[in-house]
C-alpha cells in the first residue's frame, strides 16, 4: 500500500529558476525539505511550445500592445500535470483581474491535495484556456506585477502554513488576522523599554483576562482604522 501523497503545489511558469525562493527557508522550507509535509513542483511552460523558435505568445486579438500567452501551449503544460494526477486540485491563475485572495479561500485550498498555480507574463493568458480548464483567477492585491511568480509563492505559503505540523504552535493560528473578521493585535517582547517606548503595562500585569480584553479592544480599533471594509462586514452583535 503506497503512502498518501503530501499537499503538492505545482507551478506552471516560464521561470522555474525563481523557485523555491522564500518557500525554501524557515519553517516552510523545513516542512518541505526535511519533514516531507508538502511538496513543490515546477513545470516550465517553454517546454510545451511547438514553434521551432520556442515562442509561447502572440499579439493580442483585436490589436493593442504586448503579447498574450497562447492557449494551446498553456493547455499542454497543464495536461502534462493533470494527466498523471489521481486527484483534482484547484487550478489557480495569478491575475490582477482575479477575485481577491482571502484567508477563507486559502483555508479551503489547504484542505485539498494541493494546488496547481499558473504564472502569467506579458499581457496575460488567452482567456479560452482559463475558461476551458476551469482556472480560478486570483489577485493578491490592487497592484500589477511583471509576472505571477511572486504572487504564486504568496498563495502557496499561505496554504502550506495551515498544514498540521508545519508551524510550531498551531494554537496561534486562531488569533491571527482575518480568522474572525478582525486584524491581529500588536505584539511586543523584551527589552521592556525601547528608545523611550514602553511595553503596555497591561501585558506585564499577569492578569490574563485583562490582557485578553485589551487585545480584543486593540484588534477592533485597528480593524476600524485600517480595514473599514472588514469592520463593516462584521455581523452585528
NULUM-756860 format. One record per residue (C-alpha): x, y, z; residue number from 1. Coordinates in steps of 0.1 Angstrom, whole numbers. Layout:
# NULUM-756860
(pt (X Y Z) NUM)
...
This chain:
# NULUM-756860
(pt (0 0 0) 1)
(pt (15 33 -11) 2)
(pt (18 63 13) 3)
(pt (-6 92 7) 4)
(pt (10 120 -13) 5)
(pt (15 152 7) 6)
(pt (-1 185 -2) 7)
(pt (16 193 -35) 8)
(pt (20 227 -51) 9)
(pt (27 226 -88) 10)
(pt (37 258 -105) 11)
(pt (34 264 -143) 12)
(pt (59 291 -151) 13)
(pt (83 304 -177) 14)
(pt (109 309 -149) 15)
(pt (112 277 -128) 16)
(pt (145 290 -115) 17)
(pt (125 316 -95) 18)
(pt (115 287 -71) 19)
(pt (116 278 -43) 20)
(pt (126 314 -33) 21)
(pt (110 322 1) 22)
(pt (93 288 1) 23)
(pt (126 271 8) 24)
(pt (135 289 41) 25)
(pt (125 288 77) 26)
(pt (96 266 89) 27)
(pt (80 264 54) 28)
(pt (113 251 39) 29)
(pt (119 227 67) 30)
(pt (84 212 64) 31)
(pt (92 206 27) 32)
(pt (128 195 26) 33)
(pt (132 177 59) 34)
(pt (97 167 71) 35)
(pt (80 159 37) 36)
(pt (48 176 49) 37)
(pt (43 192 15) 38)
(pt (59 191 -20) 39)
(pt (68 217 -46) 40)
(pt (70 210 -83) 41)
(pt (77 234 -112) 42)
(pt (67 229 -149) 43)
(pt (85 250 -175) 44)
(pt (59 263 -199) 45)
(pt (86 268 -225) 46)
(pt (89 230 -229) 47)
(pt (54 229 -245) 48)
(pt (59 253 -274) 49)
(pt (56 236 -308) 50)
(pt (70 267 -326) 51)
(pt (105 260 -339) 52)
(pt (116 293 -324) 53)
(pt (101 284 -290) 54)
(pt (75 311 -290) 55)
(pt (49 309 -263) 56)
(pt (29 341 -271) 57)
(pt (14 361 -299) 58)
(pt (-1 395 -304) 59)
(pt (-35 403 -288) 60)
(pt (-65 396 -309) 61)
(pt (-81 429 -318) 62)
(pt (-48 448 -316) 63)
(pt (-30 465 -288) 64)
(pt (4 464 -271) 65)
(pt (23 435 -257) 66)
(pt (18 398 -261) 67)
(pt (-5 370 -248) 68)
(pt (4 335 -237) 69)
(pt (-11 311 -261) 70)
(pt (-40 288 -250) 71)
(pt (-26 256 -267) 72)
(pt (8 260 -250) 73)
(pt (-7 265 -216) 74)
(pt (-31 237 -221) 75)
(pt (-3 212 -230) 76)
(pt (16 223 -199) 77)
(pt (-14 218 -176) 78)
(pt (-24 185 -192) 79)
(pt (11 171 -185) 80)
(pt (4 176 -148) 81)
(pt (-33 167 -147) 82)
(pt (-27 136 -168) 83)
(pt (-8 117 -141) 84)
(pt (-26 131 -111) 85)
(pt (-50 109 -92) 86)
(pt (-70 138 -78) 87)
(pt (-84 171 -89) 88)
(pt (-66 200 -74) 89)
(pt (-77 237 -75) 90)
(pt (-64 254 -106) 91)
(pt (-53 290 -98) 92)
(pt (-42 317 -122) 93)
(pt (-25 347 -107) 94)
(pt (-41 378 -122) 95)
(pt (-47 414 -112) 96)
(pt (-82 410 -125) 97)
(pt (-90 380 -103) 98)
(pt (-111 377 -72) 99)
(pt (-91 389 -41) 100)
(pt (-72 364 -21) 101)
(pt (-88 358 13) 102)
(pt (-80 337 43) 103)
(pt (-112 318 37) 104)
(pt (-102 308 2) 105)
(pt (-67 298 15) 106)
(pt (-83 275 42) 107)
(pt (-103 257 15) 108)
(pt (-73 251 -7) 109)
(pt (-52 240 22) 110)
(pt (-77 212 28) 111)
(pt (-73 198 -7) 112)
(pt (-45 176 -21) 113)
(pt (-26 207 -33) 114)
(pt (-29 234 -59) 115)
(pt (-18 240 -94) 116)
(pt (-7 276 -100) 117)
(pt (-3 292 -134) 118)
(pt (20 322 -136) 119)
(pt (13 346 -164) 120)
(pt (36 370 -182) 121)
(pt (32 398 -207) 122)
(pt (-4 409 -211) 123)
(pt (-17 377 -196) 124)
(pt (-31 344 -208) 125)
(pt (-56 336 -236) 126)
(pt (-90 336 -218) 127)
(pt (-101 304 -236) 128)
(pt (-77 281 -217) 129)
(pt (-87 296 -184) 130)
(pt (-124 290 -191) 131)
(pt (-119 256 -207) 132)
(pt (-98 242 -179) 133)
(pt (-117 259 -151) 134)
(pt (-90 281 -136) 135)
(pt (-98 304 -107) 136)
(pt (-83 339 -113) 137)
(pt (-67 351 -80) 138)
(pt (-55 386 -72) 139)
(pt (-31 392 -43) 140)
(pt (-37 430 -42) 141)
(pt (-46 461 -62) 142)
(pt (-13 463 -79) 143)
(pt (2 449 -112) 144)
(pt (33 427 -112) 145)
(pt (56 418 -141) 146)
(pt (46 381 -137) 147)
(pt (28 357 -114) 148)
(pt (58 340 -97) 149)
(pt (59 362 -66) 150)
(pt (21 360 -62) 151)
(pt (23 322 -66) 152)
(pt (48 320 -37) 153)
(pt (25 341 -16) 154)
(pt (-5 318 -22) 155)
(pt (15 286 -17) 156)
(pt (30 298 16) 157)
(pt (-5 309 29) 158)
(pt (-18 274 22) 159)
(pt (13 254 34) 160)
(pt (15 271 68) 161)
(pt (-20 258 76) 162)
(pt (-9 221 71) 163)
(pt (-8 204 105) 164)
(pt (28 201 117) 165)
(pt (43 229 96) 166)
(pt (41 257 123) 167)
(pt (54 251 158) 168)
(pt (23 264 176) 169)
(pt (-9 256 159) 170)
(pt (-29 273 186) 171)
(pt (-15 307 174) 172)
(pt (-34 304 142) 173)
(pt (-67 311 159) 174)
(pt (-57 346 169) 175)
(pt (-43 357 136) 176)
(pt (-56 384 113) 177)
(pt (-88 376 94) 178)
(pt (-97 345 114) 179)
(pt (-128 362 129) 180)
(pt (-130 392 106) 181)
(pt (-105 412 127) 182)
(pt (-69 422 122) 183)
(pt (-44 409 148) 184)
(pt (-34 429 179) 185)
(pt (1 444 182) 186)
(pt (29 423 195) 187)
(pt (57 432 220) 188)
(pt (87 415 235) 189)
(pt (119 424 255) 190)
(pt (135 448 261) 191)
(pt (109 464 283) 192)
(pt (119 499 271) 193)
(pt (130 507 236) 194)
(pt (140 542 226) 195)
(pt (118 556 253) 196)
(pt (88 534 244) 197)
(pt (74 510 270) 198)
(pt (56 477 266) 199)
(pt (20 484 275) 200)
(pt (16 479 313) 201)
(pt (-14 456 309) 202)
(pt (8 430 291) 203)
(pt (31 428 321) 204)
(pt (3 426 347) 205)
(pt (-1 388 347) 206)
(pt (-39 393 346) 207)
(pt (-48 371 316) 208)
(pt (-85 381 315) 209)
(pt (-75 418 314) 210)
(pt (-48 410 287) 211)
(pt (-74 393 265) 212)
(pt (-98 422 269) 213)
(pt (-70 446 259) 214)
(pt (-60 425 229) 215)
(pt (-96 423 217) 216)
(pt (-100 461 220) 217)
(pt (-68 466 201) 218)
(pt (-80 442 173) 219)
(pt (-113 461 170) 220)
(pt (-97 495 170) 221)
(pt (-70 485 144) 222)
(pt (-96 469 121) 223)
(pt (-119 500 123) 224)
(pt (-90 523 114) 225)
(pt (-71 502 87) 226)
(pt (-98 480 72) 227)
(pt (-132 497 74) 228)
(pt (-144 472 48) 229)
(pt (-138 443 72) 230)
(pt (-153 462 101) 231)
(pt (-185 469 81) 232)
(pt (-188 433 71) 233)
(pt (-188 420 107) 234)
(pt (-222 407 119) 235)
(pt (-240 430 143) 236)
(pt (-237 419 180) 237)
